[in-house]
Amino acid sequence: MSFGQLGAIVIKENSSQGDGNFEIMIPGHRINVIFMVCRVNRYVEYAEVLKTHITEFLNKIVGILHECAARWDGSANKSEGDKYLITWKLPNTEN
């Protein structure tokens, strides 16, 4: 299981005591994030036509998504079949 870049920070902060416990009552902080979900339309049809080459096809798509996310300081966070989640953490605007 992966918690993504932001999830890793939460886990690090909540388990940093060094005693092996996971402290769930540590106060959190608000962050502003933009979420984008990309979906491969007609995924099932592509899978039927491409058969064993579907993995290669999806890897090319995922490569493009990762490249775009990185180019504009985002993170490709999750993939689930034909859906892919990309996030951008916005700067803190609170004074």
N, C-alpha and C positions, 0 to 999 in steps of 0.2 A: 504494500500500500504506500502511496506517496501523498504527501500533504502539500506539495508545491513549495515555492520559495517563501511565501508569506507564512504558510503553516509551519515551516521549519523554524522560523523565528519564534512563534508561539510555543512550540514544543521546547525549544532551547530555554526560553525564559521560565517556563513552568517546571522544568526539571533541572535547573541549574544549581540546586542546593547541594548536589553531590551525594545525597543519602539514598538514592534509588527511588524516591517517591515522586509522584507526579502531582503537583499542587494545582488543583483546579479552581481555587478561590482567589488567586492572584488577580487584582483588578486589571482589566484590559484597557485598550485604547482604540479609538475610532480611526479608521483609515478610509479614504475615498478611493474607490477602484472603478474602473470601467471594465465591463465584461463583454466579450464578443464570442458568440457561438457560431462556428462555421459548420455547415452540414453538407455532405456529399449527396446531392439529389440523385435519385434513381440508383442508389447504392446496390440494391439487390440485383437489379438488371445488369449492372457492371460486373458484379461478382459472378453471375451466371455466364456471361460472355467471356470474361477474362480467365475464369477458373483458377488455375494455379498462379497466374500472373497478377491476381488481385493484390497480393502483398506488395509487389513491386510498384504497382499503380498507387496504392495508398501511401507507401513510403515517399514517393515523389510529392504527393500532395502535402504530407506532413512536413517534408523538408521545406517546401515553399512557405507554409504557415510559420514554421520556426524562424525562417529567414526574415519574414516580414515582421514578426513579433520582435525579434532582436534588433532589427533596423530602426524601429521606433520605440525602443526601450520597454517593450512588453515582455510577457512571459507566456509561453505555451504551457498551460497547466494540466490539462486533462484530455484524454481521448476516450471515447466510448462508442465503439463501432463506427458509425458514419458521422458522429458529432465530435467537434474539437473545441475546447475552451481556451481562449486567450485573454489575459488580463493586463491592464496597465494600472499601476499605482500612481494616483495623482498626488501632487505636492500638497503638503499640509498648509491649509489656508487660514487656520485659526490663529488669532493673535494672542 
